[in-house]
Amino acid sequence: MAAEYELTSHDGIPVFSLPDSPLVSGALVFAVGRRDETPRSAGLAHLVEHLVMDRARARGQSVNAFTSDDSIAFVARGDADLVVRFLRDAARAISTLSSITPDEIVAQQKVIAVELGEGHSHPGLGALSERFGAKGLGLLDLGAPAHTAHGVEEVVDFVRRWLHRENAAVVVTGLEAGTIDVSLPAPSLHGSLDRDPCTDTGLSGYTASVGPGVTLSLLMQGGPSEALTLAIAGIQNTLMNELRHERHLVYAVDVFVGDWSTTALFAAFHLEVPAEKAAEVAAAACEILRRITSSGVDPEARREAEEDWRAAFRDPEARAEGLLSHAVAVLRGTSRPGRTPIDPSTVSEAALATVLSASMPTLLVSVEVTALEGDDAKLGAELQLAPAPLEPPFYATLTQAQRIRELSRPGVAVFSPRLFRGLRGHRLVIDDERVTYFAPETGAYEIIWREVVLARRDDAEDSWTLVSSRGGIIGIDGADWRGSGSLRKVLDERIPVESRFVAAM
């Protein structure tokens, strides 16, 4: 089979085209997304996307832009002249962002705050941050808490670092590549781009999650890309067929797939289920995965996956989206140019079995914490998995006598809750190394000071929200604790200055 697309170049920018497609569309895409940011810079890619669209004066239903985990894309569909003009205007707008003003930034930050909704400046937790911490794909759960704190300097630096011809591609369908008129700046910063390095924490087993429902995540590996894709689709279809259509245990099975390397994909299957059913569903899902690994993907689930692939291959919109994803993968180094589409029906059962066997050791099952009922041993037996090996909080490793001695040391501050705050039995301990929150219902949580990557200060609420590099979050509301003046002072002394920002909007 011939190559799926034509690959040319314009002004140093690769152009991926499907000129014979009945769909007329175009996209200017950059290989930087939310997974490439840091906890402090999270939201910059989204902000820059808005600023470009505002300066390009892009209006109407035919043009759009989006920021995903691995890219920023400016897209248009419809009339050929409109598509060509929009791509040119977007590129020109990017070239003018060195003159961006604070007023323009604040205006778009307000729009983004409305778009993200209530709690837009609060950090989040979920299965991805539990697996990766506050970096890489874990940033998709963290959100963009500091997005209102970005200013002109951060925007200009981001544009210079990422939005240039060596990190860009043009993707067009229904157009000849020669009609494109796009120019972008050369890179002003030399050296490799600081993309997500795609390093896994090595966690496997099961873990309590603050996120709802059940999430099963794996590194899919051990075979060619078509075998990885078929395995992911086969797992999703089997989970959906059995857990929803046959057993009526879940509402939906959603899958997130992220590029990992030229030989691996990351996949997370989220099962929407009420908290009281989460443990039961997690056990059923693990049993299904083990059966698939030992006996193969159910023929009906495989047939559905193959039919979906053939339908997408014939659909012009799906092919345009697939070409855009491929262009991003080429820029990021997780795919090679000149890809030839391979029908998944050609994947042998042996190749599929190899992928499943190689991937299962990386399985991490995140179960909604309210479903655990404190009986970890029972859940582990039902899942046939060990708890994910997480380092316990320091004070939780001590005997009662040792803890009393530690809490009595000079420099250790212990705070008790105020009356009528609903925090009876809670304690907040701050020492030179860490902050630890004790809750009688759920145990101890700690954040090491040197691991604080984000510290959100809300002056109106007299509160701090701390985020660690491991993805942990501790919220401290001054009104909850006795001695709030002393608490405020010790936090101001201990929280790393470079991690701080003030909540706004």
Buried (B, 14 or more C-beta within 10 A) or exposed (E): EEEBBBBBEBBEBBBBBBBEBEBBBBBBBBBBBBBBBBBBBBBBBBBBBBBBBBBBEBEEEBBBBBBBBBBBBBBBBBEBEBBBBBBBBBBBBBBEBEEBEEEBBBBBBEEBBEEBEEEBBBBBBBBBBBBBBBBBBBBBBBBBBBBBBBEBEBBBBBBBBBBBBBBBBBBBBBBEBEBBEBBBBEBEEEEEBEBBEBEBBEBBBBBBBBBBBBBBBBBBBBBEBBBBBBBBBBBBBBBBBBBBEEEEBBEEBBBBBBBBBEEBBBBBBBBBBBBEBBBBBBBBBBBBBBBBBEEBBBEEBBBBBBEBBEEBEEEBEBBBBBBBBBBBBBBBEBBEEEBEBBEBBEBEEEBBBBBBEBBBEBBBBBBBBBBBEEEEEEBBEBBEBEBBEBEEBBBEEBEEEEBEEBBEEEEEBBBBBBEEEEBEEBBBBBBEBBBBBBEEEEEBBBBBBEBBBBBBBBEEEBBBBBBBBBBBBBBBBBEBBEBBEEBBEBBEEBBBEEBBBEBEE
